[in-house]
Amino acid sequence: MNFSLKKELPLIGIVLVPFVYLYVVWDKLPEKVPVHWDINGEIDRYGNKSELILVAFLLPVFIYVLFLIIPKIDPKQKIYKMGRKYDALKTVLTLFMSVLAMIIIYASMHETLYNPNYILLLVGVLFTVLGNFFKTIRSNYFIGIKTPWTLENETVWKETHKLAGKIWFIGGLIIVLSCLILEKKASFNLFLIVTILITIIPVVYSYLKFRNLNLNERNQ
């Protein structure tokens, strides 16, 4: 996965979009802008507008650079085996972070986060997309459900990620639908519950799967 400027140009363009947008609206921004909202979309912290530059760096730039670095520091070079799937995942997450950065800049400029459900909906869409990726992710130290049991056993890794793919996809759909039909607080509470469940269930499953495999090996 050597760096190719021609290949990376579209992604670099995606990373730069929030900066271009911020440049365009910079003079329209007051010196103090809202930089944080509560679950009801009410402003609970103001900051200098220069903080929005940091938002653009911490979201798309950080994620993009991180995905460039990971293959270089992967001790067993397993990331390289993902090939185009890794590039697709990099594109999805970089695009998500760029869109999120632009939403924050837009909300800061208009001093309102009209409906926090829009951000939760966006995260729900991300969960469904990641759910489709999970079953194709090969064992590695950086991406996926990295528990001691998945990293120890290839079968546990595969089975855990098959399950994770299904529940992340379903969980994402539930979040999207809840954002469309429920009130802000109800959809946020459901978002928290779903996020906790899709995080914990694969971890517990990986342990149980590993334990069962070990018990079967001992009984043979």
For each residue, the residues with C-beta under 8 A, 3 or more apart:
1: 71 79 80 86
2:
3: 8 68
4: 7 8
5: 8 9
6: 9
7: 4
8: 3 4 5 11 12
9: 5 6 12 13
10: 13 14 91
11: 8 14 15 64 90 91 94
12: 8 9 15 16 64
13: 9 10 16 17
14: 10 11 17 60 91 94 95 98
15: 11 12 18 19 60 61 64 94 98
16: 12 13 19 20
17: 13 14 20 21 98 102
18: 15 21 22 55 56 59 60 98 101 102 105
19: 15 16 22 23 53 56
20: 16 17 23 24
21: 17 18 24 25 102 105
22: 18 19 25 26 52 53 56 105
23: 19 20 26
24: 20 21
25: 21 22 28 29 105 109
26: 22 23 29 49
27:
28: 25 109
29: 25 26 33 49 52 108 109
30: 33 49
31: 48 49
32: 46 47 48 49
33: 29 30 46 47 48 49 51 52 108 109 111
34: 37 43 45 46 107 108 111 113
35: 45 46 47 51 52 55 104 108
36: 43 44 45
37: 34 41 42 43 44 107 113 116
38: 41 42 44
39: 116 184 185 188
40: 116 184 185
41: 37 38 112 113 114 115 116 184
42: 37 38
43: 34 36 37 46 111 112 113
44: 36 37 38
45: 34 35 36
46: 32 33 34 35 43
47: 32 33 35 51
48: 31 32 33 51
49: 26 29 30 31 32 33 52 108
50: 53 54
51: 33 35 47 48 54 55
52: 22 29 33 35 49 55 56 104 105 108
53: 19 22 50 56 57
54: 50 51 57 58
55: 18 35 51 52 58 59 101 104 105
56: 18 19 22 52 53 59 60 61 101 105
57: 53 54 61 62
58: 54 55 61 62
59: 18 55 56 62 63 97 98 100 101
60: 14 15 18 56 63 64 94 97 98 101
61: 15 56 57 58 64 65
62: 57 58 59 65 66 97
63: 59 60 66 67 93 94 97
64: 11 12 15 60 61 67 68 90 94 97
65: 61 62 68 69
66: 62 63 69 70
67: 63 64 70 86 89 90 93 94
68: 3 64 65 71 72
69: 65 66 72 73
70: 66 67 73 74 79 142 143
71: 1 68 74 77 79 80 86
72: 68 69
73: 69 70
74: 70 71 77 78 79 80 140 141 142
75: 141
76: 140 141
77: 71 74 80 81
78: 74 81 82 138 139 140 141
79: 1 70 71 74 82 86 140 142 143
80: 1 71 74 77 83
81: 77 78 138
82: 78 79 85 86 89 136 137 138 140
83: 80 86 87
84: 87 88
85: 82 88 89 133 136 137
86: 1 67 71 79 82 83 89 90 143
87: 83 84 90 91
88: 84 85 91 92 133
89: 67 82 85 86 92 93 133 143
90: 11 64 67 86 87 93 94
91: 10 11 14 87 88 94 95
92: 88 89 95 96 126 129 130 133
93: 63 67 89 90 96 97 126
94: 11 14 15 60 63 64 67 90 91 97 98
95: 14 91 92 98 99
96: 92 93 99 100 122 126
97: 59 60 62 63 64 93 94 100 101
98: 14 15 17 18 59 60 94 95 101 102
99: 95 96 102 103 122
100: 59 96 97 103 104 119 122
101: 18 55 56 59 60 97 98 104 105
102: 17 18 21 98 99 105 106
103: 99 100 106 107 118 119 122
104: 35 52 55 100 101 107 108
105: 18 21 22 25 52 55 56 101 102 108 109
106: 102 103 109 110
107: 34 37 103 104 110 111 112 113 114
108: 29 33 34 35 49 52 104 105 111
109: 25 28 29 33 105 106
110: 106 107
111: 33 34 43 107 108
112: 41 43 107
113: 34 37 41 43 107 116 119
114: 41 107 118
115: 41 118 184
116: 37 39 40 41 113 119 120 184 188
117: 120 121 179 180 182 184 187
118: 103 114 115 121 122 179
119: 100 103 113 116 122 123
120: 116 117 123 124 175 178 179 187 188 191
121: 117 118 124 125 175 176 179 180
122: 96 99 100 103 118 119 125 126
123: 119 120 126 127 175 191
124: 120 121 127 128 171 172 173 174 175 176 178 179 191
125: 121 122 128 129 172 176
126: 92 93 96 122 123 129 130 172
127: 123 124 130 131 168 169 171 172 175 198
128: 124 125 131 132 168 169 172 173 176
129: 92 125 126 132 133 172
130: 92 126 127 133 134 168 172
131: 127 128 134 164 165 166 167 168 169 170 171 172
132: 128 129 135 165 169
133: 85 88 89 92 129 130 136 137 165
134: 130 131 137 144 145 161 162 164 165 168
135: 132 161 162 165
136: 82 85 133
137: 82 85 133 134 140 143 144 161
138: 78 81 82 157
139: 78 144 150 151 154 157
140: 74 76 78 79 82 137 143 144 146
141: 74 75 76 78 146 151
142: 70 74 79 146
143: 70 79 86 89 137 140 146
144: 134 137 139 140 150 157 161 164
145: 134 150 157 160 161 164 202 203 206
146: 140 141 142 143 150 151
147: 150 151 160 203 206 207
148: 151 152
149: 152 153 156 160 206 207 209 210
150: 139 144 145 146 147 153 156 157 160 161 206 210
151: 139 141 146 147 148 157
152: 148 149 156 210
153: 149 150 156 157 210 213
154: 139 157 158
155: 158 159 209 213
156: 149 150 152 153 159 160 206 209 210 213
157: 138 139 144 145 150 151 153 154 160 161
158: 154 155 161 162
159: 155 156 162 163 205 209
160: 145 147 149 150 156 157 163 164 202 205 206 209
161: 134 135 137 144 145 150 157 158 164 165 202
162: 134 135 158 159 165 166
163: 159 160 166 167 201 202 205
164: 131 134 144 145 160 161 167 168 198 201 202
165: 131 132 133 134 135 161 162 168 169
166: 131 162 163 169 170
167: 131 163 164 170 171 197 198 201 202
168: 127 128 130 131 134 164 165 171 172 198
169: 127 128 131 132 165 166 172 173
170: 131 166 167 173 174
171: 124 127 131 167 168 174 175 194 195 197 198
172: 124 125 126 127 128 129 130 131 168 169 175 176
173: 124 128 169 170 176 177
174: 124 170 171 177 178 190 194
175: 120 121 123 124 127 171 172 178 179 187 190 191 194
176: 121 124 125 128 172 173 179 180
177: 173 174 180 181
178: 120 124 174 175 181 182 186 187 190 191
179: 117 118 120 121 124 175 176 182 187 191
180: 117 121 176 177
181: 177 178
182: 117 178 179 186 187 190
183: 186 187
184: 39 40 41 115 116 117 187 188
185: 39 40 188 189
186: 178 182 183 189 190
187: 117 120 175 178 179 182 183 184 190 191
188: 39 116 120 184 185 191 192
189: 185 186 192 193
190: 174 175 178 182 186 187 193 194
191: 120 123 124 175 178 179 187 188 194 195
192: 188 189 195 196
193: 189 190 196 197
194: 171 174 175 190 191 197 198
195: 171 191 192 198 199
196: 192 193 199 200
197: 167 171 193 194 200 201
198: 127 164 167 168 171 194 195 201 202
199: 195 196 202 203
200: 196 197 203 204
201: 163 164 167 197 198 204 205
202: 145 160 161 163 164 167 198 199 205 206
203: 145 147 199 200 206 207
204: 200 201 207 208
205: 159 160 163 201 202 208 209
206: 145 147 149 150 156 160 202 203 209 210
207: 147 149 203 204 210 211
208: 204 205 211 212
209: 149 155 156 159 160 205 206 212 213
210: 149 150 152 153 156 206 207 213 214
211: 207 208 214 215
212: 208 209 215 216
213: 153 155 156 209 210 216 217
214: 210 211 217 218
215: 211 212 218 219
216: 212 213 219 220
217: 213 214 220
218: 214 215
219: 215 216
220: 216 217
